[in-house]
């Protein structure tokens, strides 16, 4: 199983959309995908029509050891290519404090997900905070994808994320790498966007995906319908871009 976390402490860069749409694209290609919502805002869960405060257990209960991970996964089968979701809720906001005193607290997620098998990909939507939960995801995964909105401040504020990744690699998970940078909300007609993309390539080099996610209103509308882009507008540029990205991920063997 390929384990990939999507992280960027800057909000509004298309992180949750990237997780959902990449997972849906991989599923469309024939991959079995698990999406984990590790954000207390539960935007991934809400975007896929899962009520964040339902009576069903989610990642918070899994981290507390109340239920096994396999018992909290929801199969979402609205389309010919199903997705599996481990949902989140606002309760996760308190997990950083609750788990901070536990020995080996950086490995809680990894141990909690040990019973998960049978998937080709596990994609994790990290919250905007670089706290204990995000650190746990970096201990669990091998690959980290960074969605970047191509704007003037795109690279500002990433230093802390890079620092956390480096510390995690040295002390907790030697296999962790930033192996993909996704340029989002791109309009190549704009000079600023072209310049920012050039700066991103200079900073990250070959890990930047060749596939750019163009600005597409359908990507913003799909969550309000509880649908993936392939259910909402399968013929849109957003669907085409994420399908191309999924193929690139597979080609890179990530």
C-alpha positions in Angstrom: 0.0 0.0 0.0 1.3 3.4 -1.0 0.9 5.9 1.9 0.8 9.6 1.0 0.1 12.6 3.2 -1.0 15.9 1.6 0.2 18.8 3.8 0.5 22.6 3.7 0.0 24.8 6.7 -1.3 27.5 4.5 -5.1 27.3 4.0 -7.0 27.6 0.7 -4.4 26.0 -1.5 -6.6 23.1 -2.6 -5.3 20.5 -0.3 -8.5 18.7 0.5 -9.7 19.0 -3.1 -6.4 17.4 -4.1 -6.8 14.5 -1.8 -10.4 13.7 -2.8 -9.8 14.3 -6.5 -6.5 12.3 -6.6 -8.1 9.4 -4.8 -11.1 9.5 -7.1 -8.9 9.6 -10.1 -6.8 6.7 -8.9 -10.0 4.8 -8.2 -11.2 5.5 -11.7 -8.0 4.0 -13.1 -8.7 0.9 -11.0 -6.9 1.4 -7.8 -8.4 0.7 -4.4 -8.1 3.9 -2.4 -8.5 4.7 1.3 -8.9 8.4 2.2 -8.1 9.4 5.8 -9.4 12.8 7.1 -6.8 13.9 9.7 -8.1 17.4 9.9 -10.4 18.5 12.8 -12.3 20.7 10.3 -13.4 17.5 8.6 -13.6 19.1 5.2 -12.8 15.9 3.4 -15.6 14.1 5.2 -18.1 16.9 4.6 -17.1 17.2 0.9 -18.0 13.5 0.4 -21.3 13.8 2.2 -20.3 12.3 5.5 -21.7 14.2 8.5 -18.7 14.9 10.8 -20.7 14.7 14.1 -22.6 11.5 13.3 -22.7 8.6 15.8 -20.3 6.6 13.7 -16.7 6.4 14.9 -13.9 8.0 13.0 -10.2 8.7 13.3 -10.5 10.3 16.7 -12.0 7.1 18.2 -9.3 5.1 16.4 -6.5 7.2 17.9 -8.0 6.8 21.3 -8.1 3.0 20.9 -11.9 2.8 21.2 -12.4 1.1 17.8 -10.0 -0.6 15.3 -9.4 1.4 12.2 -11.0 -1.3 10.0 -14.2 -0.8 12.0 -14.4 2.9 11.4 -13.8 2.9 7.6 -16.8 3.8 5.5 -17.2 2.4 2.0 -18.6 5.2 -0.3 -20.1 3.4 -3.3 -22.0 6.1 -5.1 -20.0 5.6 -8.3 -18.7 2.7 -10.3 -15.3 3.3 -8.7 -15.8 3.3 -4.9 -13.7 5.0 -2.3 -13.1 4.1 1.4 -13.1 6.9 4.0 -11.8 7.1 7.5 -13.7 10.3 8.6 -12.9 13.0 11.0 -14.8 15.2 13.5 -14.3 18.3 15.6 -13.3 16.0 18.5 -10.0 15.5 16.8 -9.1 19.1 17.7 -8.4 18.0 21.3 -6.3 15.0 20.3 -3.0 16.8 20.3 -3.5 17.6 24.0 -5.0 14.3 25.0 -2.3 12.2 23.4 0.7 14.4 24.3 1.4 12.6 27.6 1.4 9.1 26.1 4.8 7.4 25.6 5.6 7.0 21.9 3.0 9.6 21.0 4.5 10.1 17.6 3.7 6.5 16.6 0.1 6.3 17.8 -1.4 6.7 14.3 1.0 4.1 12.8 0.1 1.6 15.4 -3.6 2.4 15.1 -3.6 1.7 11.4 -1.7 -1.5 11.5 -4.8 -3.6 10.8 -5.5 -1.7 7.5 -4.7 -3.9 4.5 -5.9 -4.5 1.0 -5.6 -1.0 -0.4 -3.4 0.2 -3.2 -3.2 3.7 -1.9 -3.8 5.5 1.4 -4.1 9.3 1.0 -4.2 11.4 4.1 -5.6 15.0 4.3 -3.5 16.8 7.0 -4.8 19.7 8.9 -3.3 23.2 8.6 -1.6 22.8 12.0 1.9 21.2 12.3 1.0 19.6 15.6 1.0 16.1 17.0 -1.5 14.7 14.5 0.4 15.9 11.5 3.6 14.6 13.0 1.9 11.2 13.4 0.9 11.2 9.7 4.6 11.9 8.8 5.7 9.0 10.9 3.2 6.7 9.1 3.6 7.7 5.5 6.5 7.4 3.1 5.5 10.1 0.7 4.5 13.7 1.3 2.7 15.8 -1.4 2.6 19.6 -1.1 -0.3 21.3 -2.9 0.8 24.9 -3.8 -1.5 27.6 -5.1 0.4 29.6 -7.7 0.3 33.0 -6.0 2.9 35.5 -4.9 3.2 34.0 -1.4 3.2 30.4 -2.5 6.6 29.5 -1.0 6.3 31.7 2.0 5.7 29.9 5.3 6.8 26.5 4.0 10.0 26.7 6.0 8.3 25.3 9.1 6.8 22.4 7.1 10.2 21.6 5.6 11.8 21.7 9.1 9.2 19.3 10.5 9.8 16.9 7.6 13.5 17.0 8.1 13.2 16.3 11.9 10.7 13.5 11.2 13.1 11.9 8.7 16.0 12.0 11.1 14.3 10.9 14.3 11.1 9.1 13.4 10.8 7.9 9.8 13.9 7.7 7.6 11.7 6.8 4.6 9.8 10.1 4.6 10.3 12.3 1.6 8.6 15.3 -0.1 8.1 13.4 -3.3 5.5 15.6 -5.0 4.5 19.2 -5.3 1.2 19.9 -7.0 0.6 23.4 -8.5 -3.0 24.2 -8.1 -5.5 26.9 -9.4 -3.2 27.6 -12.3 -3.9 30.0 -15.2 -1.0 29.9 -17.6 -2.2 33.0 -19.3 -1.2 35.0 -16.3 2.4 36.2 -16.1 2.4 36.0 -12.3 1.4 32.3 -12.4 4.1 31.5 -14.9 6.7 33.3 -12.8 5.6 31.5 -9.6 5.7 28.1 -11.3 9.3 28.9 -12.4 10.1 29.7 -8.8 8.5 26.5 -7.6 10.6 24.5 -10.0 13.8 26.3 -8.9 13.0 25.5 -5.2 11.7 21.9 -5.5 13.2 20.7 -8.8 12.0 17.4 -10.3 9.5 16.6 -7.5 7.1 19.1 -9.0 4.5 17.3 -11.0 4.3 18.1 -14.7 0.6 18.1 -14.4 -0.9 21.4 -13.3 -4.3 21.7 -11.8 -6.0 24.5 -13.7 -8.4 26.9 -12.0 -11.8 25.3 -12.5 -15.1 26.3 -10.9 -16.4 22.8 -10.9 -13.7 21.7 -8.4 -15.1 24.3 -6.0 -18.7 23.4 -6.6 -18.4 19.6 -6.3 -18.1 19.5 -2.4 -21.4 21.4 -2.0 -23.0 18.5 -3.7 -21.1 15.9 -1.7 -19.6 14.6 -4.9 -16.1 14.0 -6.4 -15.3 15.9 -9.6 -15.8 12.7 -11.6 -19.4 12.4 -10.3 -20.2 16.1 -10.6 -18.5 17.2 -13.9 -16.6 14.2 -15.4 -15.9 16.2 -18.6 -14.4 19.3 -16.8 -10.8 20.4 -17.0 -10.6 19.7 -13.2 -11.5 16.0 -13.9 -9.0 15.8 -16.8 -6.2 17.4 -14.8 -6.6 15.1 -11.8 -6.8 12.0 -14.0 -3.5 13.1 -15.6 -2.0 13.6 -12.2 -3.1 10.2 -11.0 -1.4 8.6 -14.1 1.7 10.6 -13.4 1.7 9.3 -9.8 1.5 5.8 -11.0 4.2 6.3 -13.6 6.5 7.7 -10.9 5.7 4.7 -8.8 4.7 6.9 -5.8 
